Amino acid sequence: MSLFGFGRPQPTSAEKIAAVENELRVVAEMHSRMIKLCTLKCVDKTYREGELSKGESVCLDRCAAKFFEAHQTISEQLQREGAARGFGA
Amino acid sequence: MSRLLPKLIRPTVSYRPSAITPLSTSGLTAAESRELEQRLQKRQVKEFMTVFGNLVDNCFAACVDDFTSRALSGRETGCLSRCVTKSMATQTRLGERFAELNAAMTAEMQKR
């Protein structure tokens, strides 16, 4: 989705840089939340071993995939229900 | 204060701007790109500090529970060491998965 179409005032440098920074901030937050959650759900909290077991590794992979899917599912539903209730686009 | 902070190794970022924001980064001039690079470097340092803080919180909470002494016991020290190693491995693995999944999600969003 491009925000910059014809007939609109060109975005300033500051706006362009802010847009990229913003996108990155969102992604970084998602990254950090995913790590926190998946560590909580998959990694042995007693730290008896210094290495990830095979089970933990597989769990982490699946956790990451499910996290993304959950993110998208929730996002879509929120948009549908939000639109129905008249929240902003 | 500086002795409390580990010597900062340049943090490796698992997501480069151009890889995840093809929409925003197209159309930046050279000067704007440079400015962006600088801001991102500052951000990376801040992020590293957050990661470090979370690591200490997590490992301390998981490993340290014996307050009959002021010094860390051998058991606690071993646990902390394993916790750090494991956490780094977890970060690496999840970082790879994240980059893959994020790229796939971005590609799909662009198709729509």
N, CA and C atoms of all chains as a GROMACS GRO file, in nm:
protein
  603
    1MET      N    1   0.086  -0.119   0.000
    1MET     CA    2   0.000   0.000   0.000
    1MET      C    3   0.089   0.122   0.000
    2SER      N    4   0.083   0.196  -0.108
    2SER     CA    5   0.168   0.315  -0.114
    2SER      C    6   0.088   0.435  -0.066
    3LEU      N    7   0.150   0.511   0.020
    3LEU     CA    8   0.082   0.629   0.072
    3LEU      C    9   0.104   0.749  -0.018
    4PHE      N   10   0.202   0.738  -0.106
    4PHE     CA   11   0.244   0.857  -0.181
    4PHE      C   12   0.192   0.848  -0.323
    5GLY      N   13   0.079   0.908  -0.348
    5GLY     CA   14   0.020   0.902  -0.482
    5GLY      C   15   0.035   1.032  -0.556
    6PHE      N   16  -0.024   1.037  -0.672
    6PHE     CA   17  -0.016   1.161  -0.751
    6PHE      C   18  -0.102   1.269  -0.688
    7GLY      N   19  -0.064   1.393  -0.716
    7GLY     CA   20  -0.147   1.506  -0.674
    7GLY      C   21  -0.141   1.532  -0.526
    8ARG      N   22  -0.057   1.457  -0.450
    8ARG     CA   23  -0.044   1.488  -0.308
    8ARG      C   24   0.091   1.552  -0.286
    9PRO      N   25   0.100   1.635  -0.181
    9PRO     CA   26   0.231   1.697  -0.152
    9PRO      C   27   0.332   1.588  -0.119
   10GLN      N   28   0.454   1.602  -0.174
   10GLN     CA   29   0.558   1.502  -0.149
   10GLN      C   30   0.592   1.498  -0.001
   11PRO      N   31   0.613   1.378   0.054
   11PRO     CA   32   0.650   1.369   0.197
   11PRO      C   33   0.788   1.429   0.220
   12THR      N   34   0.805   1.491   0.332
   12THR     CA   35   0.935   1.550   0.363
   12THR      C   36   1.033   1.440   0.401
   13SER      N   37   1.162   1.478   0.407
   13SER     CA   38   1.265   1.383   0.449
   13SER      C   39   1.231   1.325   0.585
   14ALA      N   40   1.194   1.415   0.674
   14ALA     CA   41   1.165   1.371   0.811
   14ALA      C   42   1.053   1.267   0.812
   15GLU      N   43   0.950   1.291   0.729
   15GLU     CA   44   0.838   1.198   0.725
   15GLU      C   45   0.880   1.063   0.671
   16LYS      N   46   0.963   1.065   0.566
   16LYS     CA   47   1.006   0.938   0.506
   16LYS      C   48   1.088   0.857   0.605
   17ILE      N   49   1.181   0.927   0.671
   17ILE     CA   50   1.266   0.856   0.768
   17ILE      C   51   1.183   0.805   0.884
   18ALA      N   52   1.088   0.887   0.927
   18ALA     CA   53   1.002   0.845   1.038
   18ALA      C   54   0.922   0.722   1.000
   19ALA      N   55   0.878   0.715   0.874
   19ALA     CA   56   0.799   0.600   0.830
   19ALA      C   57   0.879   0.471   0.841
   20VAL      N   58   1.006   0.477   0.793
   20VAL     CA   59   1.090   0.358   0.800
   20VAL      C   60   1.118   0.321   0.945
   21GLU      N   61   1.152   0.422   1.025
   21GLU     CA   62   1.182   0.395   1.166
   21GLU      C   63   1.064   0.332   1.236
   22ASN      N   64   0.947   0.381   1.203
   22ASN     CA   65   0.825   0.330   1.262
   22ASN      C   66   0.803   0.183   1.229
   23GLU      N   67   0.817   0.153   1.099
   23GLU     CA   68   0.800   0.015   1.056
   23GLU      C   69   0.897  -0.076   1.129
   24LEU      N   70   1.021  -0.029   1.139
   24LEU     CA   71   1.123  -0.111   1.206
   24LEU      C   72   1.093  -0.128   1.354
   25ARG      N   73   1.040  -0.024   1.415
   25ARG     CA   74   1.009  -0.034   1.558
   25ARG      C   75   0.902  -0.138   1.580
   26VAL      N   76   0.801  -0.139   1.494
   26VAL     CA   77   0.694  -0.237   1.506
   26VAL      C   78   0.750  -0.378   1.492
   27VAL      N   79   0.835  -0.398   1.391
   27VAL     CA   80   0.893  -0.529   1.368
   27VAL      C   81   0.981  -0.572   1.485
   28ALA      N   82   1.060  -0.479   1.535
   28ALA     CA   83   1.149  -0.512   1.647
   28ALA      C   84   1.070  -0.551   1.771
   29GLU      N   85   0.960  -0.480   1.794
   29GLU     CA   86   0.877  -0.514   1.909
   29GLU      C   87   0.819  -0.653   1.897
   30MET      N   88   0.774  -0.683   1.776
   30MET     CA   89   0.717  -0.815   1.751
   30MET      C   90   0.823  -0.924   1.775
   31HIS      N   91   0.943  -0.898   1.727
   31HIS     CA   92   1.056  -0.989   1.743
   31HIS      C   93   1.082  -1.016   1.890
   32SER      N   94   1.085  -0.909   1.968
   32SER     CA   95   1.117  -0.924   2.109
   32SER      C   96   1.006  -0.994   2.187
   33ARG      N   97   0.879  -0.964   2.151
   33ARG     CA   98   0.767  -1.031   2.217
   33ARG      C   99   0.766  -1.178   2.185
   34MET      N  100   0.795  -1.211   2.060
   34MET     CA  101   0.796  -1.351   2.019
   34MET      C  102   0.901  -1.428   2.098
   35ILE      N  103   1.019  -1.370   2.113
   35ILE     CA  104   1.124  -1.439   2.186
   35ILE      C  105   1.082  -1.463   2.331
   36LYS      N  106   1.025  -1.361   2.393
   36LYS     CA  107   0.982  -1.375   2.532
   36LYS      C  108   0.879  -1.486   2.546
   37LEU      N  109   0.778  -1.482   2.461
   37LEU     CA  110   0.669  -1.579   2.472
   37LEU      C  111   0.716  -1.720   2.443
   38CYS      N  112   0.793  -1.736   2.335
   38CYS     CA  113   0.835  -1.871   2.297
   38CYS      C  114   0.936  -1.928   2.397
   39THR      N  115   1.018  -1.842   2.456
   39THR     CA  116   1.107  -1.892   2.561
   39THR      C  117   1.024  -1.943   2.678
   40LEU      N  118   0.921  -1.866   2.714
   40LEU     CA  119   0.835  -1.905   2.824
   40LEU      C  120   0.768  -2.039   2.798
   41LYS      N  121   0.725  -2.060   2.673
   41LYS     CA  122   0.647  -2.179   2.642
   41LYS      C  123   0.731  -2.301   2.611
   42CYS      N  124   0.853  -2.281   2.569
   42CYS     CA  125   0.928  -2.394   2.515
   42CYS      C  126   1.054  -2.434   2.591
   43VAL      N  127   1.112  -2.338   2.662
   43VAL     CA  128   1.244  -2.365   2.719
   43VAL      C  129   1.232  -2.404   2.866
   44ASP      N  130   1.302  -2.510   2.903
   44ASP     CA  131   1.304  -2.559   3.040
   44ASP      C  132   1.353  -2.452   3.136
   45LYS      N  133   1.269  -2.413   3.232
   45LYS     CA  134   1.301  -2.300   3.319
   45LYS      C  135   1.404  -2.332   3.425
   46THR      N  136   1.437  -2.462   3.441
   46THR     CA  137   1.535  -2.493   3.544
   46THR      C  138   1.678  -2.488   3.490
   47TYR      N  139   1.690  -2.474   3.356
   47TYR     CA  140   1.822  -2.461   3.293
   47TYR      C  141   1.920  -2.568   3.340
   48ARG      N  142   1.873  -2.692   3.335
   48ARG     CA  143   1.963  -2.802   3.372
   48ARG      C  144   2.069  -2.823   3.266
   49GLU      N  145   2.035  -2.788   3.142
   49GLU     CA  146   2.129  -2.805   3.032
   49GLU      C  147   2.166  -2.669   2.974
   50GLY      N  148   2.288  -2.658   2.922
   50GLY     CA  149   2.330  -2.533   2.860
   50GLY      C  150   2.297  -2.526   2.713
   51GLU      N  151   2.246  -2.635   2.658
   51GLU     CA  152   2.214  -2.636   2.515
   51GLU      C  153   2.068  -2.666   2.494
   52LEU      N  154   2.016  -2.617   2.382
   52LEU     CA  155   1.877  -2.647   2.348
   52LEU      C  156   1.864  -2.793   2.310
   53SER      N  157   1.765  -2.860   2.369
   53SER     CA  158   1.741  -2.998   2.330
   53SER      C  159   1.669  -2.999   2.196
   54LYS      N  160   1.663  -3.118   2.136
   54LYS     CA  161   1.594  -3.130   2.007
   54LYS      C  162   1.448  -3.091   2.022
   55GLY      N  163   1.388  -3.137   2.132
   55GLY     CA  164   1.248  -3.106   2.157
   55GLY      C  165   1.224  -2.957   2.170
   56GLU      N  166   1.311  -2.891   2.244
   56GLU     CA  167   1.298  -2.747   2.262
   56GLU      C  168   1.314  -2.674   2.130
   57SER      N  169   1.410  -2.719   2.048
   57SER     CA  170   1.435  -2.654   1.920
   57SER      C  171   1.314  -2.662   1.829
   58VAL      N  172   1.257  -2.782   1.822
   58VAL     CA  173   1.138  -2.801   1.738
   58VAL      C  174   1.023  -2.716   1.791
   59CYS      N  175   1.010  -2.716   1.924
   59CYS     CA  176   0.904  -2.635   1.985
   59CYS      C  177   0.920  -2.488   1.948
   60LEU      N  178   1.043  -2.438   1.953
   60LEU     CA  179   1.068  -2.297   1.919
   60LEU      C  180   1.028  -2.266   1.775
   61ASP      N  181   1.066  -2.357   1.683
   61ASP     CA  182   1.031  -2.336   1.542
   61ASP      C  183   0.880  -2.326   1.526
   62ARG      N  184   0.809  -2.421   1.588
   62ARG     CA  185   0.664  -2.423   1.574
   62ARG      C  186   0.600  -2.302   1.642
   63CYS      N  187   0.659  -2.265   1.756
   63CYS     CA  188   0.608  -2.149   1.829
   63CYS      C  189   0.616  -2.023   1.743
   64ALA      N  190   0.729  -2.005   1.675
   64ALA     CA  191   0.746  -1.888   1.590
   64ALA      C  192   0.641  -1.884   1.480
   65ALA      N  193   0.620  -1.999   1.415
   65ALA     CA  194   0.522  -2.004   1.307
   65ALA      C  195   0.382  -1.975   1.360
   66LYS      N  196   0.348  -2.033   1.473
   66LYS     CA  197   0.215  -2.010   1.530
   66LYS      C  198   0.198  -1.867   1.574
   67PHE      N  199   0.304  -1.808   1.625
   67PHE     CA  200   0.298  -1.669   1.668
   67PHE      C  201   0.259  -1.579   1.551
   68PHE      N  202   0.324  -1.601   1.438
   68PHE     CA  203   0.293  -1.519   1.320
   68PHE      C  204   0.150  -1.542   1.274
   69GLU      N  205   0.107  -1.668   1.275
   69GLU     CA  206  -0.028  -1.698   1.229
   69GLU      C  207  -0.130  -1.635   1.322
   70ALA      N  208  -0.103  -1.644   1.453
   70ALA     CA  209  -0.194  -1.584   1.550
   70ALA      C  210  -0.202  -1.434   1.529
   71HIS      N  211  -0.085  -1.372   1.506
   71HIS     CA  212  -0.079  -1.229   1.481
   71HIS      C  213  -0.169  -1.190   1.365
   72GLN      N  214  -0.158  -1.267   1.256
   72GLN     CA  215  -0.237  -1.234   1.138
   72GLN      C  216  -0.385  -1.258   1.160
   73THR      N  217  -0.417  -1.372   1.222
   73THR     CA  218  -0.557  -1.405   1.247
   73THR      C  219  -0.624  -1.298   1.332
   74ILE      N  220  -0.556  -1.261   1.440
   74ILE     CA  221  -0.611  -1.160   1.531
   74ILE      C  222  -0.626  -1.027   1.460
   75SER      N  223  -0.523  -0.994   1.381
   75SER     CA  224  -0.525  -0.868   1.308
   75SER      C  225  -0.644  -0.861   1.214
   76GLU      N  226  -0.668  -0.971   1.141
   76GLU     CA  227  -0.779  -0.973   1.047
   76GLU      C  228  -0.913  -0.962   1.118
   77GLN      N  229  -0.928  -1.038   1.226
   77GLN     CA  230  -1.054  -1.034   1.297
   77GLN      C  231  -1.081  -0.896   1.355
   78LEU      N  232  -0.976  -0.836   1.408
   78LEU     CA  233  -0.988  -0.702   1.466
   78LEU      C  234  -1.035  -0.603   1.362
   79GLN      N  235  -0.980  -0.616   1.240
   79GLN     CA  236  -1.019  -0.526   1.133
   79GLN      C  237  -1.165  -0.544   1.098
   80ARG      N  238  -1.208  -0.672   1.089
   80ARG     CA  239  -1.348  -0.699   1.054
   80ARG      C  240  -1.441  -0.644   1.160
   81GLU      N  241  -1.414  -0.683   1.285
   81GLU     CA  242  -1.504  -0.643   1.391
   81GLU      C  243  -1.497  -0.493   1.418
   82GLY      N  244  -1.376  -0.439   1.404
   82GLY     CA  245  -1.360  -0.296   1.425
   82GLY      C  246  -1.436  -0.217   1.322
   83ALA      N  247  -1.432  -0.264   1.198
   83ALA     CA  248  -1.505  -0.196   1.091
   83ALA      C  249  -1.655  -0.205   1.118
   84ALA      N  250  -1.699  -0.321   1.163
   84ALA     CA  251  -1.842  -0.339   1.190
   84ALA      C  252  -1.889  -0.245   1.300
   85ARG      N  253  -1.803  -0.221   1.397
   85ARG     CA  254  -1.842  -0.132   1.506
   85ARG      C  255  -1.811   0.013   1.477
   86GLY      N  256  -1.754   0.038   1.361
   86GLY     CA  257  -1.733   0.177   1.323
   86GLY      C  258  -1.604   0.239   1.371
   87PHE      N  259  -1.504   0.156   1.406
   87PHE     CA  260  -1.375   0.214   1.442
   87PHE      C  261  -1.304   0.257   1.315
   88GLY      N  262  -1.201   0.340   1.333
   88GLY     CA  263  -1.128   0.392   1.218
   88GLY      C  264  -1.064   0.284   1.135
   89ALA      N  265  -1.038   0.310   1.006
   89ALA     CA  266  -0.975   0.213   0.916
   89ALA      C  267  -0.842   0.171   0.975
   90MET      N  268   2.955   0.369   3.610
   90MET     CA  269   2.838   0.313   3.541
   90MET      C  270   2.881   0.220   3.429
   91SER      N  271   2.992   0.257   3.361
   91SER     CA  272   3.028   0.178   3.244
   91SER      C  273   3.074   0.038   3.282
   92ARG      N  274   3.120   0.018   3.409
   92ARG     CA  275   3.164  -0.117   3.442
   92ARG      C  276   3.047  -0.213   3.459
   93LEU      N  277   2.926  -0.156   3.469
   93LEU     CA  278   2.810  -0.242   3.479
   93LEU      C  279   2.766  -0.296   3.344
   94LEU      N  280   2.809  -0.228   3.239
   94LEU     CA  281   2.766  -0.267   3.106
   94LEU      C  282   2.872  -0.351   3.038
   95PRO      N  283   2.830  -0.457   2.973
   95PRO     CA  284   2.929  -0.538   2.902
   95PRO      C  285   2.984  -0.460   2.786
   96LYS      N  286   3.108  -0.492   2.748
   96LYS     CA  287   3.165  -0.424   2.632
   96LYS      C  288   3.074  -0.449   2.515
   97LEU      N  289   3.031  -0.345   2.453
   97LEU     CA  290   2.932  -0.362   2.348
   97LEU      C  291   2.994  -0.422   2.222
   98ILE      N  292   2.951  -0.545   2.195
   98ILE     CA  293   2.986  -0.604   2.067
   98ILE      C  294   2.881  -0.553   1.970
   99ARG      N  295   2.921  -0.521   1.847
   99ARG     CA  296   2.824  -0.470   1.752
   99ARG      C  297   2.715  -0.574   1.734
  100PRO      N  298   2.593  -0.538   1.774
  100PRO     CA  299   2.486  -0.637   1.767
  100PRO      C  300   2.453  -0.672   1.622
  101THR      N  301   2.436  -0.800   1.597
  101THR     CA  302   2.398  -0.840   1.461
  101THR      C  303   2.247  -0.830   1.451
  102VAL      N  304   2.202  -0.765   1.350
  102VAL     CA  305   2.059  -0.747   1.336
  102VAL      C  306   2.007  -0.849   1.236
  103SER      N  307   1.901  -0.919   1.277
  103SER     CA  308   1.851  -1.023   1.190
  103SER      C  309   1.758  -0.966   1.085
  104TYR      N  310   1.733  -0.838   1.089
  104TYR     CA  311   1.645  -0.779   0.988
  104TYR      C  312   1.703  -0.648   0.939
  105ARG      N  313   1.740  -0.646   0.814
  105ARG     CA  314   1.791  -0.522   0.754
  105ARG      C  315   1.674  -0.441   0.702
  106PRO      N  316   1.681  -0.311   0.708
  106PRO     CA  317   1.568  -0.228   0.665
  106PRO      C  318   1.520  -0.262   0.526
  107SER      N  319   1.612  -0.275   0.431
  107SER     CA  320   1.567  -0.297   0.294
  107SER      C  321   1.499  -0.432   0.277
  108ALA      N  322   1.528  -0.526   0.368
  108ALA     CA  323   1.468  -0.658   0.354
  108ALA      C  324   1.325  -0.661   0.403
  109ILE      N  325   1.293  -0.576   0.496
  109ILE     CA  326   1.159  -0.587   0.553
  109ILE      C  327   1.070  -0.468   0.521
  110THR      N  328   1.128  -0.359   0.475
  110THR     CA  329   1.041  -0.245   0.443
  110THR      C  330   1.066  -0.200   0.301
  111PRO      N  331   1.041  -0.288   0.206
  111PRO     CA  332   1.065  -0.248   0.066
  111PRO      C  333   0.978  -0.131   0.026
  112LEU      N  334   0.866  -0.116   0.096
  112LEU     CA  335   0.775  -0.008   0.062
  112LEU      C  336   0.831   0.127   0.104
  113SER      N  337   0.881   0.131   0.227
  113SER     CA  338   0.923   0.261   0.279
  113SER      C  339   1.059   0.304   0.228
  114THR      N  340   1.151   0.210   0.210
  114THR     CA  341   1.289   0.252   0.183
  114THR      C  342   1.311   0.290   0.038
  115SER      N  343   1.220   0.253  -0.051
  115SER     CA  344   1.237   0.296  -0.190
  115SER      C  345   1.211   0.447  -0.194
  116GLY      N  346   1.291   0.519  -0.269
  116GLY     CA  347   1.263   0.662  -0.282
  116GLY      C  348   1.332   0.748  -0.177
  117LEU      N  349   1.430   0.693  -0.108
  117LEU     CA  350   1.507   0.776  -0.016
  117LEU      C  351   1.632   0.824  -0.088
  118THR      N  352   1.665   0.949  -0.067
  118THR     CA  353   1.789   1.000  -0.126
  118THR      C  354   1.907   0.947  -0.047
  119ALA      N  355   2.028   0.970  -0.101
  119ALA     CA  356   2.150   0.923  -0.034
  119ALA      C  357   2.161   0.984   0.104
  120ALA      N  358   2.132   1.115   0.112
  120ALA     CA  359   2.142   1.183   0.242
  120ALA      C  360   2.042   1.126   0.341
  121GLU      N  361   1.922   1.099   0.293
  121GLU     CA  362   1.820   1.042   0.381
  121GLU      C  363   1.860   0.903   0.427
  122SER      N  364   1.918   0.825   0.337
  122SER     CA  365   1.963   0.691   0.374
  122SER      C  366   2.069   0.696   0.481
  123ARG      N  367   2.159   0.794   0.467
  123ARG     CA  368   2.266   0.805   0.568
  123ARG      C  369   2.208   0.839   0.703
  124GLU      N  370   2.114   0.933   0.701
  124GLU     CA  371   2.050   0.974   0.827
  124GLU      C  372   1.980   0.854   0.890
  125LEU      N  373   1.914   0.778   0.806
  125LEU     CA  374   1.844   0.659   0.854
  125LEU      C  375   1.941   0.560   0.917
  126GLU      N  376   2.055   0.537   0.847
  126GLU     CA  377   2.157   0.446   0.899
  126GLU      C  378   2.200   0.487   1.039
  127GLN      N  379   2.224   0.616   1.057
  127GLN     CA  380   2.268   0.665   1.188
  127GLN      C  381   2.163   0.638   1.294
  128ARG      N  382   2.038   0.668   1.261
  128ARG     CA  383   1.931   0.648   1.358
  128ARG      C  384   1.917   0.500   1.394
  129LEU      N  385   1.931   0.416   1.292
  129LEU     CA  386   1.918   0.272   1.316
  129LEU      C  387   2.029   0.220   1.403
  130GLN      N  388   2.150   0.275   1.386
  130GLN     CA  389   2.261   0.232   1.472
  130GLN      C  390   2.233   0.266   1.616
  131LYS      N  391   2.180   0.387   1.640
  131LYS     CA  392   2.148   0.426   1.777
  131LYS      C  393   2.042   0.333   1.833
  132ARG      N  394   1.946   0.301   1.749
  132ARG     CA  395   1.837   0.212   1.790
  132ARG      C  396   1.889   0.074   1.825
  133GLN      N  397   1.986   0.026   1.745
  133GLN     CA  398   2.041  -0.106   1.770
  133GLN      C  399   2.109  -0.112   1.906
  134VAL      N  400   2.180  -0.005   1.940
  134VAL     CA  401   2.247  -0.002   2.070
  134VAL      C  402   2.143  -0.010   2.181
  135LYS      N  403   2.036   0.068   2.164
  135LYS     CA  404   1.930   0.067   2.265
  135LYS      C  405   1.869  -0.072   2.277
  136GLU      N  406   1.847  -0.135   2.161
  136GLU     CA  407   1.788  -0.269   2.162
  136GLU      C  408   1.878  -0.369   2.231
  137PHE      N  409   2.007  -0.359   2.206
  137PHE     CA  410   2.100  -0.450   2.273
  137PHE      C  411   2.090  -0.437   2.423
  138MET      N  412   2.078  -0.313   2.471
  138MET     CA  413   2.066  -0.293   2.616
  138MET      C  414   1.939  -0.356   2.670
  139THR      N  415   1.832  -0.349   2.592
  139THR     CA  416   1.707  -0.412   2.634
  139THR      C  417   1.723  -0.563   2.641
  140VAL      N  418   1.786  -0.620   2.537
  140VAL     CA  419   1.808  -0.764   2.536
  140VAL      C  420   1.890  -0.805   2.657
  141PHE      N  421   1.995  -0.730   2.684
  141PHE     CA  422   2.081  -0.760   2.798
  141PHE      C  423   2.001  -0.756   2.928
  142GLY      N  424   1.920  -0.651   2.943
  142GLY     CA  425   1.838  -0.638   3.063
  142GLY      C  426   1.743  -0.755   3.080
  143ASN      N  427   1.676  -0.792   2.972
  143ASN     CA  428   1.584  -0.905   2.978
  143ASN      C  429   1.656  -1.034   3.016
  144LEU      N  430   1.777  -1.049   2.962
  144LEU     CA  431   1.855  -1.168   2.991
  144LEU      C  432   1.885  -1.179   3.140
  145VAL      N  433   1.931  -1.068   3.197
  145VAL     CA  434   1.962  -1.067   3.340
  145VAL      C  435   1.836  -1.097   3.422
  146ASP      N  436   1.726  -1.030   3.386
  146ASP     CA  437   1.601  -1.052   3.460
  146ASP      C  438   1.560  -1.198   3.455
  147ASN      N  439   1.560  -1.252   3.334
  147ASN     CA  440   1.513  -1.389   3.314
  147ASN      C  441   1.599  -1.490   3.389
  148CYS      N  442   1.731  -1.479   3.373
  148CYS     CA  443   1.821  -1.576   3.433
  148CYS      C  444   1.827  -1.562   3.585
  149PHE      N  445   1.820  -1.439   3.632
  149PHE     CA  446   1.819  -1.419   3.777
  149PHE      C  447   1.693  -1.481   3.836
  150ALA      N  448   1.579  -1.455   3.773
  150ALA     CA  449   1.453  -1.510   3.823
  150ALA      C  450   1.454  -1.661   3.822
  151ALA      N  451   1.513  -1.720   3.718
  151ALA     CA  452   1.510  -1.865   3.706
  151ALA      C  453   1.611  -1.934   3.797
  152CYS      N  454   1.723  -1.870   3.822
  152CYS     CA  455   1.836  -1.940   3.884
  152CYS      C  456   1.864  -1.905   4.030
  153VAL      N  457   1.833  -1.782   4.069
  153VAL     CA  458   1.878  -1.736   4.200
  153VAL      C  459   1.762  -1.738   4.298
  154ASP      N  460   1.772  -1.826   4.398
  154ASP     CA  461   1.660  -1.836   4.492
  154ASP      C  462   1.707  -1.866   4.634
  155ASP      N  463   1.838  -1.865   4.655
  155ASP     CA  464   1.890  -1.902   4.786
  155ASP      C  465   1.956  -1.781   4.852
  156PHE      N  466   1.886  -1.721   4.946
  156PHE     CA  467   1.938  -1.600   5.008
  156PHE      C  468   1.991  -1.621   5.148
  157THR      N  469   2.044  -1.740   5.172
  157THR     CA  470   2.110  -1.765   5.300
  157THR      C  471   2.253  -1.712   5.297
  158SER      N  472   2.295  -1.665   5.181
  158SER     CA  473   2.430  -1.610   5.168
  158SER      C  474   2.429  -1.492   5.074
  159ARG      N  475   2.531  -1.405   5.087
  159ARG     CA  476   2.542  -1.291   4.997
  159ARG      C  477   2.602  -1.329   4.863
  160ALA      N  478   2.680  -1.436   4.862
  160ALA     CA  479   2.750  -1.473   4.738
  160ALA      C  480   2.668  -1.577   4.663
  161LEU      N  481   2.679  -1.573   4.531
  161LEU     CA  482   2.613  -1.674   4.449
  161LEU      C  483   2.674  -1.811   4.479
  162SER      N  484   2.591  -1.910   4.495
  162SER     CA  485   2.641  -2.045   4.518
  162SER      C  486   2.692  -2.104   4.386
  163GLY      N  487   2.765  -2.214   4.395
  163GLY     CA  488   2.816  -2.281   4.276
  163GLY      C  489   2.702  -2.325   4.187
  164ARG      N  490   2.598  -2.375   4.247
  164ARG     CA  491   2.481  -2.420   4.171
  164ARG      C  492   2.421  -2.304   4.092
  165GLU      N  493   2.406  -2.190   4.163
  165GLU     CA  494   2.345  -2.074   4.098
  165GLU      C  495   2.432  -2.022   3.984
  166THR      N  496   2.563  -2.020   4.007
  166THR     CA  497   2.654  -1.973   3.902
  166THR      C  498   2.646  -2.062   3.780
  167GLY      N  499   2.646  -2.194   3.802
  167GLY     CA  500   2.634  -2.287   3.690
  167GLY      C  501   2.505  -2.266   3.615
  168CYS      N  502   2.397  -2.248   3.692
  168CYS     CA  503   2.266  -2.226   3.630
  168CYS      C  504   2.267  -2.099   3.547
  169LEU      N  505   2.324  -1.991   3.599
  169LEU     CA  506   2.330  -1.866   3.525
  169LEU      C  507   2.406  -1.884   3.394
  170SER      N  508   2.518  -1.955   3.403
  170SER     CA  509   2.599  -1.976   3.284
  170SER      C  510   2.520  -2.053   3.178
  171ARG      N  511   2.453  -2.159   3.220
  171ARG     CA  512   2.374  -2.238   3.125
  171ARG      C  513   2.259  -2.155   3.070
  172CYS      N  514   2.201  -2.074   3.157
  172CYS     CA  515   2.090  -1.989   3.113
  172CYS      C  516   2.134  -1.893   3.004
  173VAL      N  517   2.251  -1.832   3.021
  173VAL     CA  518   2.300  -1.737   2.920
  173VAL      C  519   2.325  -1.808   2.788
  174THR      N  520   2.395  -1.920   2.795
  174THR     CA  521   2.425  -1.995   2.672
  174THR      C  522   2.297  -2.035   2.600
  175LYS      N  523   2.202  -2.088   2.677
  175LYS     CA  524   2.077  -2.132   2.617
  175LYS      C  525   1.998  -2.014   2.560
  176SER      N  526   1.997  -1.903   2.632
  176SER     CA  527   1.923  -1.787   2.584
  176SER      C  528   1.980  -1.735   2.454
  177MET      N  529   2.112  -1.734   2.442
  177MET     CA  530   2.175  -1.689   2.317
  177MET      C  531   2.137  -1.782   2.203
  178ALA      N  532   2.139  -1.913   2.231
  178ALA     CA  533   2.102  -2.009   2.127
  178ALA      C  534   1.956  -1.990   2.086
  179THR      N  535   1.871  -1.965   2.184
  179THR     CA  536   1.729  -1.942   2.155
  179THR      C  537   1.712  -1.819   2.068
  180GLN      N  538   1.781  -1.710   2.104
  180GLN     CA  539   1.771  -1.586   2.027
  180GLN      C  540   1.813  -1.608   1.882
  181THR      N  541   1.924  -1.682   1.866
  181THR     CA  542   1.974  -1.707   1.730
  181THR      C  543   1.871  -1.784   1.650
  182ARG      N  544   1.821  -1.892   1.708
  182ARG     CA  545   1.727  -1.977   1.635
  182ARG      C  546   1.600  -1.901   1.602
  183LEU      N  547   1.544  -1.834   1.702
  183LEU     CA  548   1.421  -1.758   1.679
  183LEU      C  549   1.445  -1.642   1.582
  184GLY      N  550   1.563  -1.585   1.586
  184GLY     CA  551   1.594  -1.478   1.492
  184GLY      C  552   1.585  -1.527   1.349
  185GLU      N  553   1.639  -1.647   1.325
  185GLU     CA  554   1.632  -1.705   1.190
  185GLU      C  555   1.489  -1.730   1.149
  186ARG      N  556   1.411  -1.794   1.239
  186ARG     CA  557   1.270  -1.824   1.207
  186ARG      C  558   1.195  -1.694   1.181
  187PHE      N  559   1.220  -1.594   1.264
  187PHE     CA  560   1.151  -1.467   1.250
  187PHE      C  561   1.176  -1.406   1.114
  188ALA      N  562   1.303  -1.404   1.073
  188ALA     CA  563   1.336  -1.344   0.944
  188ALA      C  564   1.264  -1.416   0.831
  189GLU      N  565   1.261  -1.550   0.838
  189GLU     CA  566   1.191  -1.627   0.733
  189GLU      C  567   1.042  -1.594   0.730
  190LEU      N  568   0.981  -1.599   0.850
  190LEU     CA  569   0.837  -1.579   0.857
  190LEU      C  570   0.800  -1.436   0.821
  191ASN      N  571   0.880  -1.342   0.864
  191ASN     CA  572   0.853  -1.202   0.833
  191ASN      C  573   0.862  -1.176   0.683
  192ALA      N  574   0.963  -1.237   0.620
  192ALA     CA  575   0.978  -1.221   0.476
  192ALA      C  576   0.856  -1.278   0.404
  193ALA      N  577   0.811  -1.394   0.450
  193ALA     CA  578   0.695  -1.457   0.388
  193ALA      C  579   0.571  -1.371   0.406
  194MET      N  580   0.554  -1.316   0.525
  194MET     CA  581   0.437  -1.234   0.553
  194MET      C  582   0.440  -1.106   0.467
  195THR      N  583   0.557  -1.045   0.457
  195THR     CA  584   0.571  -0.924   0.377
  195THR      C  585   0.540  -0.952   0.231
  196ALA      N  586   0.592  -1.066   0.182
  196ALA     CA  587   0.570  -1.102   0.042
  196ALA      C  588   0.421  -1.121   0.017
  197GLU      N  589   0.353  -1.184   0.114
  197GLU     CA  590   0.211  -1.207   0.094
  197GLU      C  591   0.132  -1.078   0.099
  198MET      N  592   0.172  -0.988   0.185
  198MET     CA  593   0.102  -0.860   0.196
  198MET      C  594   0.115  -0.782   0.068
  199GLN      N  595   0.233  -0.794   0.002
  199GLN     CA  596   0.254  -0.720  -0.121
  199GLN      C  597   0.170  -0.776  -0.235
  200LYS      N  598   0.144  -0.909  -0.225
  200LYS     CA  599   0.068  -0.970  -0.334
  200LYS      C  600  -0.076  -0.923  -0.333
  201ARG      N  601  -0.126  -0.895  -0.212
  201ARG     CA  602  -0.270  -0.864  -0.200
  201ARG      C  603  -0.305  -0.732  -0.267
   0.00000   0.00000   0.00000
